[in-house]
Every structure is written in structure tokens, then in C-alpha cells.
Amino acid sequence: MAGAMMGRVTWRSWPVVSRLEWRTAVLALLAALAAASSAVVLAVDLATGGGLAIARGVVAATCAAAVVVAGLLVWRRRVSDAQAGVLLHLGAVATAVSGVVQPDLGWQWLSASALTAIPVVGVMHLRGWGLLSLTAVACLGAPLVFAAWEPRSLLTLIASVAMAAVPAVVVGVVWALAQQLDAARAAAARAAGLDELTGLLNRHGLAMRVGPLVRAAARAGEHVSVVVADVDHFKRVNDTHGHLVGDRVLVAVADALRGAVREDDLLVRWGGEEIALVARGEARRVTRLAERLRVAVEDVDEPGLPRVTVSLGTASTPAPTRTSDDGASELSARLLDRADAALYEAKRTGRNRVCHSGLLHPTSPPSSVLAAPATASATVPMTLAAEPSVVTLPADPVVALPGTAVPPST
């Protein structure tokens, strides 16, 4: 039993270590190495009866300071970049000073080597002037350490120049690699949220950005609305012209839609030939926007591509909504479901038209929201249960608009 329990104990089971941020852990490790090196030097000097030409008080103070810093870093678990920058600058200055005041050659080499490592660690926390000043301290500190050599010789000069150049070269290389890594991470994050073909957001990208949009709408006292567009007879396009032309059609449709929306609206390739829009604005505005989207696609005329149209369904919240990020995702999913039902009605009643699901105000009669021809109306029953942080959307009529019908302005 005891053996089994011991077998399950790992370093991650230690509460402090498991929550220690990795960059802070590197700083703590650097401080621990400084403490260990100082302790070894002090122990050797004591064992040899003062065989090393060192000031024991300086070495003991260095060891104690390093132990304290390592302990504080482990206890804090995470330090800010500014705090790390202060610690690294203080460490570089203290290392250079101790190397200058200690006459022992081994200690001087140890100090110069530490000065090379400190700015490399600084790349994890500092950029710009902060990293430049830390590198300057290291580059100037190393020659000062070797300037204390006696007798001064050509070897001293070579060592001084080399140790001054090493931190700059190493930091330059590591900084360039860090820049490339940051750029690759940013590109990967963008790619993870974008559809590869159209450049629109994908579902993951929508999940990441819908929360801020809903919160901004709530702060501005605005509604949240959704439009779902589907390319009419897209299967016929693929069967007749081939999938490569079908892909080009989707790109052309996406470009047309992108040119008709605001910068802060979220355009999403929802799947296949379906493209969704999540936007701030009431039902009337978004239904008019959907009509502009329909016209924008209808007007696309590119050489080598067949002309296509889209059917669109819209849905809106009945009131401004305050919700968490999880609630925002749930809200957008429910709006998308309702808009998709309206889209189905647009398909059923003739395609190349806009259908709206939901009322701006639950108590308003349908005629006060949309002025639609009597021949183009239908009702799709939709009900949603009330849930925490999700606005309950009432079951409202779905009204189909012909392609030329535009809702009246308020």
C-alpha cells in the first residue's frame, strides 16, 4: 500500500510547484544555481583553509541573497514582466560588482559566464529598451570583470572583447528566435479561428469573439442579431461546373458579404455553403442589412463563374442582453438555430429572399415590424426554455420577404 501511494507521488502533486508559472520557475532556477555556485565556492575555500582568493563575506552575502530570491519566486508563483526586469537588472549589476571586487580567477570566470546567461533569460520577459539595457549591463560588466586581472595582457584583452560580444550575440539570436515564435503563435491562433478557403471566421473563431461582441452590445444598449445565408442551388453549381469552380463561387460570395458589413460584425463560414453573420443591432436594421447582403451577392459578376443568389434568415434578441462568455455562445447558437429556421422558410418560399424570425418587442404585432406581402408569409413555431445567462427568445412568426422587399425604416 505504501509503495503504491509513493508511486503515485510526482512533482506535479506538490501544490506550490504545480502552480508555478514556467517563466517564474526559470528565474527561480537561475537564482538557485547562483546560490548553489556560491555555496560550492565558499565550501571549497573553507575546506582548503582559505586557498581561494575570495572575500568570504561577499560570497556568503551573494549566496544568501540568491536563496532569498529563489524562495520568494517560488512563494509568489508568478511575477510580472516588470518585476522580472527589476530582478534581472539587479542580478546583473550585483554579478558584475562581485566579479570586479573578487580577485579569484575562477570566481571572475563564473561571474562573466553568469552575465552571459542573465540577458538570455531576460528575453522571456523584456522587449525594447528593457532588454537593451539589460544586455548593455552584461556587455559592459564582463570587460570590467576581466579588467581586474593582473597582469594585464593580450589574453585579458581577448577575453574582455569576447565576453563583451557573447551576451549581445546570444541575446540577438535568442530574440530573433523569440520573435519568430511569437509570430508563429499569432499566425496559428489566427489560423485556428479562420476558414482556410474563404478567410472568414470558422466556428472556433466565432466562439472566441462572440463574447466581446455581446458585452459591447449590452454596454451600448443594443440588441444582438444573426443572419444566416445559404447559396441557392449550390449542389447544382458543383455538379455542373466542378468543385473547383464551386470553391471560387464561395470565395466570391464571402468577399461580397464582407464588403457589405461593418468592421466589428462577425462573418462566419458556418458550414458548407452556409455563411452566418453575428452583429449588433435591432431586428429592423439587421433585416435591412440582410437585404443588402442578398443584393451584394446577386450583383457578383466574375468572369468564369456562374451567377448565384443566396437565401437569408435572420433572428434577433428581443432586448439588450447581458451574459457571460458561455452564455454568449449559447445565445448565439440559439439565434443561429432560429435564423436557420427562417432560412429554411426562405428556401421553401422561392429562394433569393430574406426571412425574419423574431420580434423587436414581444408585445408588438408582426405588422409593426415588417411590412411583407400577404402572399409571402408563413409561421414556424419555435420555443426556447429560459436558462441562466441566456435571454429567453419568444416564439415569433417567421415572415418571408421577397427579394425586392425592404422593411420600412423606423
Buried (B, 14 or more C-beta within 10 A) or exposed (E): EEEEEEEEEEEEEEEEEEEBEEBBBBBBEBBBBBBBBBBEBBEEBEEEEEEBEBBEEBBEBBBEBBBEBBBEBBEBBBBEBEBBBEBBBEBBBBBBBBBBBBBBEEBBBBBBBBBBBBBBBBBBBBBEEBBBBBBBBBBBBBBBBBEBBEEEEEEBBEBBEEBBEBBBEBBEEBBEEBEEEEEEEEEEEEEEBBBEEBEBBBBEBBBBBBBEBBBEBBEEEBBBBBBBBBBBBBEEBBEEBEEEBBEBBBBBBBBBBBEBBEEEBBBBBBEEBBBBBBBBBBBBBBBBBBBBBBBBBBEBEEEEBBEBBBBBBBBBBBEBBEBBBEBBBBBBBBBBBBBBBBBBBBBEBEBBBBBBBBBBEEEEEBEEBBEBEEEBBBEBEBEBEEEEBBBEBBBBBBBBBBBEBBBEEE
